[in-house]
Amino acid sequence: MTSGHIPAKGEPGPDEILGALREAVVDTPRLAEMPAEEVARQLVLDGRLQQEPSSAMVAEMLDALEAEESAFEAEEPSEEGNPT
Protein backbone atom coordinates (compact mmCIF):
# COMPACT_ATOMS: atom_id res chain seq x y z
CA MET A 1 0.00 0.00 0.00
CA THR A 2 2.95 2.33 0.47
CA SER A 3 4.69 4.13 -2.39
CA GLY A 4 8.07 2.68 -1.49
CA HIS A 5 9.29 6.04 -0.20
CA ILE A 6 12.23 5.45 2.11
CA PRO A 7 12.40 8.15 4.78
CA ALA A 8 15.67 10.06 5.04
CA LYS A 9 17.67 9.60 8.22
CA GLY A 10 15.76 11.25 11.04
CA GLU A 11 12.61 11.66 8.95
CA PRO A 12 9.53 10.08 10.56
CA GLY A 13 8.34 6.77 9.16
CA PRO A 14 4.84 5.87 7.96
CA ASP A 15 3.61 4.58 11.34
CA GLU A 16 4.81 7.68 13.17
CA ILE A 17 3.23 9.97 10.57
CA LEU A 18 -0.06 8.06 10.62
CA GLY A 19 -0.22 8.22 14.42
CA ALA A 20 0.47 11.95 14.40
CA LEU A 21 -2.16 12.47 11.72
CA ARG A 22 -4.78 10.53 13.67
CA GLU A 23 -4.26 12.77 16.69
CA ALA A 24 -4.04 15.96 14.66
CA VAL A 25 -7.22 15.33 12.66
CA VAL A 26 -9.18 14.71 15.86
CA ASP A 27 -8.02 18.07 17.22
CA THR A 28 -8.22 19.93 13.88
CA PRO A 29 -10.55 18.16 11.41
CA ARG A 30 -9.84 20.70 8.65
CA LEU A 31 -6.33 19.25 8.31
CA ALA A 32 -7.82 16.42 6.27
CA GLU A 33 -8.81 18.99 3.63
CA MET A 34 -5.49 20.87 3.53
CA PRO A 35 -2.64 20.25 1.05
CA ALA A 36 -0.14 17.64 2.22
CA GLU A 37 2.67 20.23 2.35
CA GLU A 38 0.70 22.33 4.84
CA VAL A 39 -0.25 19.29 6.91
CA ALA A 40 3.40 18.18 7.09
CA ARG A 41 4.41 21.63 8.32
CA GLN A 42 1.55 21.75 10.82
CA LEU A 43 2.52 18.40 12.36
CA VAL A 44 5.91 19.87 13.25
CA LEU A 45 4.53 23.24 14.39
CA ASP A 46 2.06 21.45 16.69
CA GLY A 47 4.91 19.38 18.16
CA ARG A 48 3.49 16.07 16.94
CA LEU A 49 6.64 15.29 14.92
CA GLN A 50 10.27 16.34 15.41
CA GLN A 51 11.11 16.64 11.71
CA GLU A 52 8.91 17.56 8.76
CA PRO A 53 8.02 14.48 6.70
CA SER A 54 7.88 14.48 2.92
CA SER A 55 4.63 15.79 1.49
CA ALA A 56 4.34 12.61 -0.62
CA MET A 57 4.40 10.47 2.52
CA VAL A 58 1.88 12.73 4.27
CA ALA A 59 -0.44 12.56 1.25
CA GLU A 60 -0.20 8.77 1.28
CA MET A 61 -0.91 8.60 5.02
CA LEU A 62 -3.87 11.00 4.64
CA ASP A 63 -5.29 8.64 2.00
CA ALA A 64 -4.74 5.68 4.32
CA LEU A 65 -6.45 7.50 7.18
CA GLU A 66 -9.41 8.37 4.95
CA ALA A 67 -9.66 4.73 3.83
CA GLU A 68 -9.64 3.58 7.47
CA GLU A 69 -12.43 6.03 8.32
CA SER A 70 -14.48 4.92 5.32
CA ALA A 71 -14.10 1.27 6.30
CA PHE A 72 -15.07 2.05 9.89
CA GLU A 73 -18.17 3.98 8.79
CA ALA A 74 -19.20 1.14 6.50
CA GLU A 75 -19.01 -1.31 9.44
CA GLU A 76 -21.17 0.79 11.78
CA PRO A 77 -24.78 -0.41 11.98
CA SER A 78 -27.30 2.06 10.68
CA GLU A 79 -29.77 3.76 13.01
CA GLU A 80 -32.63 2.10 11.15
CA GLY A 81 -31.23 -1.34 11.89
CA ASN A 82 -31.18 -0.79 15.67
CA PRO A 83 -34.53 -1.10 17.44
CA THR A 84 -34.82 1.23 20.42
C-alpha positions as CSV (number, residue, x, y, z in Angstrom):
1,M,0.0,0.0,0.0
2,T,3.0,2.3,0.5
3,S,4.7,4.1,-2.4
4,G,8.1,2.7,-1.5
5,H,9.3,6.0,-0.2
6,I,12.2,5.4,2.1
7,P,12.4,8.1,4.8
8,A,15.7,10.1,5.0
9,K,17.7,9.6,8.2
10,G,15.8,11.2,11.0
11,E,12.6,11.7,8.9
12,P,9.5,10.1,10.6
13,G,8.3,6.8,9.2
14,P,4.8,5.9,8.0
15,D,3.6,4.6,11.3
16,E,4.8,7.7,13.2
17,I,3.2,10.0,10.6
18,L,-0.1,8.1,10.6
19,G,-0.2,8.2,14.4
20,A,0.5,12.0,14.4
21,L,-2.2,12.5,11.7
22,R,-4.8,10.5,13.7
23,E,-4.3,12.8,16.7
24,A,-4.0,16.0,14.7
25,V,-7.2,15.3,12.7
26,V,-9.2,14.7,15.9
27,D,-8.0,18.1,17.2
28,T,-8.2,19.9,13.9
29,P,-10.5,18.2,11.4
30,R,-9.8,20.7,8.7
31,L,-6.3,19.3,8.3
32,A,-7.8,16.4,6.3
33,E,-8.8,19.0,3.6
34,M,-5.5,20.9,3.5
35,P,-2.6,20.3,1.1
36,A,-0.1,17.6,2.2
37,E,2.7,20.2,2.3
38,E,0.7,22.3,4.8
39,V,-0.2,19.3,6.9
40,A,3.4,18.2,7.1
41,R,4.4,21.6,8.3
42,Q,1.6,21.8,10.8
43,L,2.5,18.4,12.4
44,V,5.9,19.9,13.2
45,L,4.5,23.2,14.4
46,D,2.1,21.4,16.7
47,G,4.9,19.4,18.2
48,R,3.5,16.1,16.9
49,L,6.6,15.3,14.9
50,Q,10.3,16.3,15.4
51,Q,11.1,16.6,11.7
52,E,8.9,17.6,8.8
53,P,8.0,14.5,6.7
54,S,7.9,14.5,2.9
55,S,4.6,15.8,1.5
56,A,4.3,12.6,-0.6
57,M,4.4,10.5,2.5
58,V,1.9,12.7,4.3
59,A,-0.4,12.6,1.2
60,E,-0.2,8.8,1.3
61,M,-0.9,8.6,5.0
62,L,-3.9,11.0,4.6
63,D,-5.3,8.6,2.0
64,A,-4.7,5.7,4.3
65,L,-6.4,7.5,7.2
66,E,-9.4,8.4,5.0
67,A,-9.7,4.7,3.8
68,E,-9.6,3.6,7.5
69,E,-12.4,6.0,8.3
70,S,-14.5,4.9,5.3
71,A,-14.1,1.3,6.3
72,F,-15.1,2.1,9.9
73,E,-18.2,4.0,8.8
74,A,-19.2,1.1,6.5
75,E,-19.0,-1.3,9.4
76,E,-21.2,0.8,11.8
77,P,-24.8,-0.4,12.0
78,S,-27.3,2.1,10.7
79,E,-29.8,3.8,13.0
80,E,-32.6,2.1,11.1
81,G,-31.2,-1.3,11.9
82,N,-31.2,-0.8,15.7
83,P,-34.5,-1.1,17.4
84,T,-34.8,1.2,20.4
